[in-house]
Amino acid sequence: MTEGRPTFPVEPWSLTEIGVDHSSLGVLESVFALANGHIGMRGSFDEGEPVVVPGTYLNGFFEERPLPYAEAGYGYPEQGQTVVNVTDGKLIRLLVNDSPMDLNYGEVLSHRRTLDLRAGVLRRVTEWRSPGGRSVRVTSTRLVSLARRSIAAIEYQVEVIDDQGDLYVALQSDLLANEVNRLETEDPRAAASLDRPLHSEFSVGRNRHAVLVHRTARSRLRMAAGMDHVIDIPDTSTEDIEANSDLARYTLAARIPPGSSLKLVKFLSYGWSSRRSGAALRDQVDAALATAKLAGFERLLREQRELLDQHWDEADVEIEGDDQLQQAVRVGMFHVLQAGLRAERQAIAAKGLTGPGYDGHTFWDTETYVLPVLTYTVPRAVRDALRWRYSTLDLARERARVLGLRGAAFPWRTIRGEETSGYWPAGTAAFHINADIADAVVRYYNATLDEEFDEEFGAELLIETGRLWASLGHFDAEHGFRIDGVTGPDEYTAVVDNNVYTNLMAQRNLREAARAVARRPDVAARLRVQDDEVAEWLRAAALMAVPYDTQRGVHMQSDGFTHHEEWDFAGTPADHYPLLLHYPYFDIYRKQVVKQADLVMALHLRGDAFTLEEKIANFAYYEARTTRDSSLSASQQGVVAAETGHLDLAYQYWAEAALTDLQNLHRNSGHGLHMASLAGGWTVAVAGFGGLRDHDGELTFAPRLPGQITRLRFRVVYRGRKLTVTVTPSSAIYRLVDGDPLEIRHHGRRVTVDHTELELDVPPAPMVKPVQQPPGCEPRRRDRV
């Protein structure tokens, strides 16, 4: 698959493609994807061609497949899960006289597609001359409703722009199941191929309306897709509808006089279930279509705009000094919103619903990268995402039992809740995901004080993950409480003892579990928590092992890490990154080379466990050993770079995180967007240059700007209040838009913010020596890509 690098005009509120960039089609399909957390539609052309991956996805809808092992072992997962490219409703094929419109043929006179971040739609205008010499202007507006979870719609218009008399056209509006996946790659991160995963149960078509119902063979999930149409035609026409197992088609043939146009509005609805009958799903889709059609396309557009107006009013990040970065941060925030807003008790996948990469799985990325953004901008989406985790708690308890542990062991990668990682050193051994989930629960509770959530879901998640750590670790007379044989965020250093990130996150998890017991005695009683169990948690937290190298004056990423052999960066060719695709793991695992921020991320998320001097020393040491072979790394390095005084470096990492997909920096954005990296555009702005931290329920800020940025303004939603923070090179201004006064800290100083502007000086950054990255692993600067 060709993975080009698209270019976009710099615009504050949109992303536009001008002309047809065939080398970047896959990437453009990803960045132009529309979704609402339930439905995801890649940005392929309405006419279906040219295309790389036409994908349409339903959150949580997957097929199972056996996981092959050369040598099986106890506790290995037996089944994989892969997101299904479901029935495609985007297709509206156009025949101009006897020529199918295909941008590979004929002549493209002009072409423009725009993702409108305020309207929440994908607009397209193409002027095309057919091989037969007839010229038309095709205009379409595509919408996946953020207000109506099961609804999408397309307005499609054909206008005659030549003077050669009446034009005869035919439109074929399809529901097409079991499309061929054209994604070809040797990258192991790409999706597993599924051959015709949808099995037809029944189909129905009447008038301008059709529904297809399918199920999967192994996962036994059932889905329905429906379409209906409204047409506006200038002259005579004929209509037809057909429906069979994998194709429903509404055909409209019409005569268009010169200067006139034909307009078709296509309404789509999707639903799926593991329990409901095909008839029930059909009826559900029919009803949703009926209400959407009654509302009309203009009302759907209005609902979308009103919802997004409110969102940007509560969540926007304004940047002065870098217009391209401003655009990229907003694009990232828009896609994060699309991934989670209407997920409603389903997972937020690593690619959202923008492509088949990583088989559509969710990882720890959700809780550690995506949910922090949503916690302070759209907290209701976080509640739903954490309720999905809670819904899988029994599966996590069973997984812990299989592993000989207490509490809950959540899966490294999954769609429904079962562990599906076939490589246990980077899967099962990466137990830190349990503390990451607990961290997200605590952050959400502190930011919302949602007592109902805490009582019904949150406290139990904290207690069961706390139990895991108590049984996974052990007390050692010399080193305190040890957690051995685990893998931290750095997948280039697997199955280690006392990974600092894991241990410190587990420490917080244990303390928060004890607080949950005190806060919710009824929940603790139901879970049969004993006083001596809580005492053990607190003792383990107090004695948690945190390896430190006194000779080098830095923390060890894990026991002995700083004594490993150094990686030969000077002898590593530039085209041998990422290392995992060019070197055996056994060689990588025993060297001082870091795939992504690990201990550095602990400096951010557990910054309360380090002094500033320790952060400065640790950051410099690990910066020289981190390759950033993962898109997860740049944002975390950017946050810590900003805190430790490397403001220009933080700015470069900010650009890399925000532009990862827009510039296809990892050469795989055609598989789907990197949601964690997109979230990083917000994270570096707000947690990096805004200095936002929320340790133990206290909201603190320590803002500082890099020289390239003259003003940064962001908003956060916190405990029912909307707080705006405006940062300039010399000062920060805090103001509450609504709600009662709020206590915060500014660079350590406790202050109270109300509805008047509170302006405070920004102290200078600490004086630090420049840091070095491994040769060839410097931040990917936009002018050097």
Secondary structure, 3 states (H helix, E strand, C coil): CCCCCCCCCCCCCEEEEECCCHHHHHHHHHHCCEECCCEEECCCCCCCCCCCCCCEEECCCEEEEECCCCCCCCCCCCEEEEECCCCECCCEEEEECCEECCCCCCEEEEEEEEEECCCCEEEEEEEEECCCCCEEEEEEEEEECCCCCCEEEEEEEEEECCCCCCEEEEEEEEEECCCCCCCCCCCCCCCCCCCCCEEEEEEEEECCEEEEEEEECCCCCEEEEEEEEEEECCCCEEEEEEECCCEEEEEEEEEECCCCEEEEEEEEEEEEECCCCHHHHHHHHHHHHHHHHHHCHHHHHHHHHHHHHHHHHHHCEEEECCHHHHHHHHHHHHHHHHHHCCCCCCCCCCCCCCCCHHHHCECCHHHHHHHHHHHCCCHHHHHHHHHHHHHCHHHHHHHHHHCCCCCCCCCCCECCCCCCCCCCCCCCCCCHHHHHHHHHHHHHHHHHCCHHHHHHHHHHHHHHHHHHHHHHCEEECCCEEECCCECCCCCCCCCECCCHHHHHHHHHHHHHHHHHHHHCHHHHHHCCCCHHHHHHHHHHHHCECCCEECCCCEECCCCCHHHCEECCCCCCCHHHCCHHHCCCHHHHHCEECECCCCHHHHHHHCHHHCCHHHHHHHHHHHHCCECCCCCCHHHHHHHHHHHCCCHHHHHHHHHHHHHCCCCCCCCCHHHCCCHHHHHHHHHHHHHHHCCCEEECCEEEECCCCCCCCCEEEEEEEECCEEEEEEECCCEEEEEEEECCCEEEEECCEEEEECCCCEEEECCCCCCCCCCCCCCCCCCCCHHHC
